[in-house]
Amino acid sequence: MNEEKHDEIVYEKVSQITGLKFKSLLKNSGIEFEEIYYVKNMVNDNETFRLQTNEKAIFFKNKTDFIVNFHNLILDSLSKLNKSFEELQRDNRDYLIFGGEKHVFYKHEEIATQTEKQTKLLEKFKYFYSKIL
């Protein structure tokens, strides 16, 4: 199974569990869903889900937990993108020497696209949160 297909299957499971739809915003955002696990504590029988992304793992028991934890993951990821952009600006000369103008251009494009997509995801999750209050 190819990686893109696997990501879609994981997204579909998350969507099924939470009832949330945001697939188009996730595509090309830089956030990838790698695995979803159902975890049961054998001592106290507490049950939770663990979503492994390329950024980090988040745990949630229900829709509200997912909205809050994924919102926080997006904020962390946007912060990393901002730092990457600042680094690219600061070290632009090094990137030009070692990667060339095309590398710098593509890196700017990648950061811009991911920032735009993640900002839209953030807005969507603020909207989801407002609906559960």
Backbone torsions as a table, in degrees:
resi	resn	phi	psi	omega
1	MET	NA	133.4	-179.6
2	ASN	-76.9	161.6	-173.2
3	GLU	-62.9	-41.2	-178.7
4	GLU	-63.3	-41.9	178.6
5	LYS	-63.7	-41.8	178.9
6	HIS	-61.9	-44.5	177.9
7	ASP	-57.4	-40.2	179.7
8	GLU	-65.5	-39.6	179.0
9	ILE	-64.5	-43.4	178.5
10	VAL	-63.8	-44.7	177.5
11	TYR	-57.5	-46.0	-178.8
12	GLU	-59.5	-38.9	177.5
13	LYS	-65.1	-44.4	178.7
14	VAL	-62.0	-44.5	179.5
15	SER	-61.9	-40.4	178.4
16	GLN	-64.3	-41.9	-178.5
17	ILE	-69.4	-42.8	-172.6
18	THR	-95.3	-22.7	-175.7
19	GLY	78.3	13.0	-177.8
20	LEU	-101.4	145.9	178.4
21	LYS	-122.8	122.5	179.4
22	PHE	-156.9	23.6	-173.5
23	LYS	-57.2	-45.0	-176.7
24	SER	-64.6	-30.4	179.2
25	LEU	-77.5	-25.4	-178.9
26	LEU	-75.5	-33.1	-177.6
27	LYS	-61.7	129.8	-179.5
28	ASN	63.4	20.2	179.5
29	SER	-86.3	-13.9	-175.6
30	GLY	90.6	-7.4	176.4
31	ILE	-104.0	122.6	-177.9
32	GLU	-120.4	134.9	175.7
33	PHE	-86.3	117.4	-176.3
34	GLU	-96.2	-48.0	-178.1
35	GLU	-149.7	154.4	172.6
36	ILE	-129.9	132.2	-178.2
37	TYR	-124.8	146.1	170.2
38	TYR	-101.5	120.9	-173.9
39	VAL	-117.6	130.7	177.1
40	LYS	-124.4	124.1	176.1
41	ASN	-73.6	120.6	-175.0
42	MET	-74.7	-15.5	-179.5
43	VAL	-86.9	-50.2	-175.5
44	ASN	-110.6	3.5	177.9
45	ASP	65.0	13.8	174.5
46	ASN	-66.3	139.0	-178.9
47	GLU	-119.2	142.3	180.0
48	THR	-152.4	166.3	173.9
49	PHE	-109.8	146.8	176.6
50	ARG	-123.8	116.5	177.1
51	LEU	-103.6	118.1	177.3
52	GLN	-94.2	121.5	175.0
53	THR	-112.7	174.3	175.4
54	ASN	-70.2	-15.8	178.8
55	GLU	-86.3	-53.4	179.8
56	LYS	-173.8	177.8	176.8
57	ALA	-94.3	142.0	172.0
58	ILE	-124.2	147.2	-179.9
59	PHE	-113.4	142.0	177.7
60	PHE	-154.7	149.5	178.1
61	LYS	-104.3	-25.0	-175.1
62	ASN	-152.9	-177.1	-178.0
63	LYS	-58.2	-45.8	-178.9
64	THR	-61.8	-46.7	177.2
65	ASP	-56.4	-44.3	-179.1
66	PHE	-63.0	-46.2	-179.1
67	ILE	-57.8	-48.4	-178.0
68	VAL	-65.3	-47.4	-175.8
69	ASN	-71.4	-36.7	177.8
70	PHE	-72.1	-35.3	174.0
71	HIS	-57.3	-45.7	179.4
72	ASN	-65.7	-37.8	176.9
73	LEU	-62.1	-42.7	178.6
74	ILE	-62.1	-44.2	178.5
75	LEU	-58.6	-44.1	178.0
76	ASP	-62.5	-43.0	-179.3
77	SER	-65.8	-40.8	176.8
78	LEU	-62.8	-37.5	176.8
79	SER	-62.6	-42.6	177.9
80	LYS	-64.4	-40.3	178.0
81	LEU	-63.1	-40.9	178.4
82	ASN	-62.2	-42.2	177.6
83	LYS	-65.0	-39.4	177.5
84	SER	-62.6	-40.9	178.6
85	PHE	-64.4	-45.5	179.2
86	GLU	-61.8	-40.3	178.2
87	GLU	-64.5	-42.1	178.5
88	LEU	-62.5	-41.4	178.2
89	GLN	-66.1	-43.7	-177.5
90	ARG	-68.7	-41.6	-175.4
91	ASP	-103.7	26.4	-176.2
92	ASN	-53.8	-41.3	-178.4
93	ARG	-61.8	-43.5	177.9
94	ASP	-61.9	-42.4	178.9
95	TYR	-63.7	-38.4	178.9
96	LEU	-64.9	-41.6	-178.8
97	ILE	-65.8	-45.8	-173.1
98	PHE	-91.6	-25.0	-175.7
99	GLY	-118.4	-19.1	-178.6
100	GLY	85.8	170.0	-177.5
101	GLU	-61.7	-38.7	-179.1
102	LYS	-62.4	-40.2	179.3
103	HIS	-60.8	-45.6	-179.5
104	VAL	-63.4	-43.9	179.6
105	PHE	-60.5	-48.5	-178.5
106	TYR	-65.9	-35.7	178.1
107	LYS	-66.4	-42.1	175.7
108	HIS	-60.3	-45.4	-179.5
109	GLU	-61.9	-44.2	179.9
110	GLU	-61.6	-47.0	-179.9
111	ILE	-63.7	-42.9	-179.3
112	ALA	-64.0	-45.2	-179.7
113	THR	-63.2	-47.1	-179.1
114	GLN	-65.1	-39.5	178.3
115	THR	-63.3	-44.0	179.1
116	GLU	-62.5	-47.0	-179.5
117	LYS	-63.8	-43.6	-178.7
118	GLN	-69.6	-33.4	176.3
119	THR	-64.5	-40.3	176.3
120	LYS	-66.7	-39.7	175.6
121	LEU	-60.7	-43.3	179.5
122	LEU	-59.7	-45.1	178.7
123	GLU	-62.3	-41.3	179.4
124	LYS	-62.5	-41.3	-179.5
125	PHE	-73.8	-27.9	170.9
126	LYS	-64.8	-40.5	177.1
127	TYR	-63.0	-48.1	177.8
128	PHE	-56.0	-43.3	-178.5
129	TYR	-64.1	-41.0	-179.8
130	SER	-63.1	-27.6	-179.4
131	LYS	-78.1	-19.9	-179.7
132	ILE	-96.0	-7.5	178.5
133	LEU	-77.8	NA	NA
